[in-house]
Amino acid sequence: MSGLRVLVGCKRVIDYAVKIRVKPDNTGVITEGVKHSMNPFDEIAVEEAVRMKEKKLASEIIAVSCGPTQCQETLRTAMAMGADKSIHVEVDAASYENLQPLHVAKILAKVAQDVKADIVFTGKQAIDDDCNQTGQMVAALLDWPQATFASKIEKANGDLTVTREIDGGLETIKVQLPAVLTADLRLNEPRYATLPNIMKAKKKKMEKKKPEDYGVDIGPRQSILKVEDPPVRQAGSKLDSVETLVSKLKDAGLVPS
């Protein structure tokens, strides 16, 4: 079980605290001049990989990100948290707007084979598109077992025992390695990168690649027709009594008269 190589996907997204604004032409959301950070679920995946290394379950952590030059900041954050090195698969800004989960999954699968990873770890979903597809697609492409929505991961006789968050509660499964894992919110609380580790991260190796180096075509398979703001919720009102509430419900035809 020792000596595992963990590959962690790290997506750069608009920061969770930023109010999203739709472009005037409704082709997408405004990203220029907006604060970005690592996808929170990917941050949880990095933290769990670091904890696995601290427990001597993993020997090396490789962070990978697909996107424009700014993704290097995200990778530096991952290395400051504890990743040993990183790979930046550079995609120009125009192509990045059409980069889809299948493209990223193909790249991650190729990288996993290239670096001989034992575990591919991603967040369960990205907070910008909420697709929740990449981890599952990576598992399918590699024909590896998958344990998605992980809220607890334990070593068990050379395998991994994973507790999953599901609609009905919790599900515990056992997966053989190599495997693909995706992190749920309750898996852990990521650490803050300390200043010394941030400085050390600047000296860690970052390899630069392109999709074509892995033989991946990133031509779009689908197109976005229109992006709109959600409808504005109407303001509610306070009522003085239950009788007034019932009367209003009857007037609206929501309860029988």
N, C-alpha and C positions, 0 to 999 in steps of 0.2 A: 504493500500500500504506500510505502515511502517512495519518494522520487517522482511523484506525479507532476506532470506539466499541465498547467491550467491556462487556457486562453479565454480572456474576458473581453466581451464586446462593450465598447464605450461610445455611446452616441451623444453628440453635441446638440442640445435642444434649447429653445427659448426658456429662460429661467422660470421656474414655477410661480414666482411671485410677480411676474410681469403680466400686465393686462394685455391680452391678445387683441390686435387690431387687424381687420380685414382690409386688403388693398382696395382702392377705389374701383378698380376694374373687375373685382371679384374673382381674380385668378388664384388667390392664395392669401397668406397672411404677411404682414410687414415684418421683415427680419432685420432690415438695415437700421443700425444705431440702437439695437435692442440688446439688452444683457442676455448672454447665453451661459449655460453651465452644463455639467454632465447630467444626463438623464438620471433622475433619482433612483430608479430601479437598477440601473447599471452600476450606480455608486454602491448600492447594497451588494451587488454581485462582486464588485472589487473587494469590498470589506470582508465578505465571506471567504473569498480566495486567500486574502491575507491571513485571516484567522486559521484557515487550513494549513497555511505555511507555518504559522506560529505553533501549531499542534504537531508539526513534522509530518503532516499528511501530504503536503505538496512541497516540491523542491524549487519550482520556478513558476512565476506568474508573468504572462505576456498579455499586455493590453493592446487592443486593436480598434481603430476607428476609421470609418469611411467618410470622406467629405473634403471640404476645402481646407486651405492652410490653417484656418482658425482651429481646426480639430486638434492641432498639436497642443494647444493649451489644455484641452480635455485630457489628452494622454499624459501631459506633465502632471496633472492633478492625480491621475491614477498611479503614476510612479511615485508621487509624493506620499500617497496613501500606503504604498508598499509593493506595487508591481515592479518587477525586476527590469523589464525592458518593454518596448512598444513597437508597433507597426502602424504607420499611417498610410492608408490606401487613399491616395489623393484623387479626388473627383472635383472638377471645376464647378464653380457656383451654378452655372446654367444647367449642367447635367445633374447636379445634386438635387435641384428642385424636382426632378423626375425620378430620383433614385427610390426604388421600391423594396419592400421586404425581401422579395425573391432575389433581387440583385445582391443585397447585403448577405443573405443566407448563402448564396453561391460563393461569394468571396470568403466568408467565414469558414465554410466547409473546405475550401481550397487551402486557406491559411492553416487550418487545423491539421490537414494532411501534411502540409509543408513543414510545420514545426513539430510534427508528431505529438500533438496534444492528447492528453488522456481525458481531459474534461473541457468542454466548451460551456462557458458560463455567460449568460446575458440576463438583463432585467426581463421581467415577464412581458413588458410592453414599454413603448416610449410615450412620454406624456404629450408629445406634439400630435402624433397621428393615432395613438391608441390602437395600433393594428393588432398587437399580440399575435404575431405570425412568425417572426424571424427564428426564434429558438426551435419551434416545431419544424420549420422548413429545413433548418440545419440538420436536425436529427434524421429527417427523411432522406436528405441528400447523402448523408454519411451512412445511413442504415444503422444508426446507433440508438440505444435505449434513450428515452427522455423522461425527465422528472420536472414538470413545469409547476409554477406557482409554489415554489418551495418555501416553507416557513421554518423548517428545521432539517439539518443534514447531519447524519452521524455515520461513522465508520462501522461496518459490520462484516467481519470475516472476508476482507478483500472486496466487498461490495459496498454500496452506499444505501443506507436506509433514509428515505426522504419523506417528511410529512408535508402534504400538499394542502393548500387552501382550496376548497371546492364549495359549490353552492350549498351543499347539504351539511357542511361542517369541515371536518378534517379527514384526509385519507393518507394512510401510510403505505408506501411501496418500497420494494427493494430493486435496485438497478445494478447491473453489471457494468464494469468499465471496459472500454471508454464509453462516455455518456454525455448527454447534453442536459444542462440544468438551467432553469430560469428562476429568478429570485422574486419572491413576493415581499410585500411591505414589512411583514412581521418577522422576517428572517433575522434581522439585526438592526442596529443603529450605527451607521457609518461614523468612523472617527474623523476628526478634523486633522488636516495635514499640518504638522508643526513646521515652523520656519526652517530648522535644520534639515528636515526631510524635503522641504520645497527646494532648498539649495542643492541638496544631493540629487534630486530628480533632474536638475538641469544637466548633470553629467552622465546620466543614464542613457543607454543606447536607444535611439529612435530610428528604425529602418523606414525608408520611404519607398512605397510601391505604387503601382497603378493597376486598375482592374484588368487591363490587357496582360499584365505580368502573370495573372492567374487564369487567363483565357476566358474571362467573364465579359459578356456583352451586356452593357448597362442601358441598352435602348429600352424606352418605356414600353410596358405591356398594356398599360391603361392610361387614360388621360382624365384629368379633373375638369369637369365641365363648368362648375361654379362653386364658389365658397361664399357663404352668407353668415352673418351674425345670427345667433339664436334669437327668436322673438322675445321682445321685452315683456317681462312678466308684469301683469297688471297689479296695482297696489291693492292690498286688502283693506278691510275696515273693521273697527271694533264695534260690537253690538252690546246694548245694555242688558239684554235678557235673553233667555232661551226662547221665549215666545216670539221675540223679534227675529231671531235666527230661523225658527221654523217657518215664520211668515215669509221671509225672504226666500227660503228654499222652495216653498210652495209656489211663489211668484215666478221663480226661475224654472219651475217644472221638474225639480230634482227629487221632490217627494210628492206622493199623492195628496190631493186636497181632501 
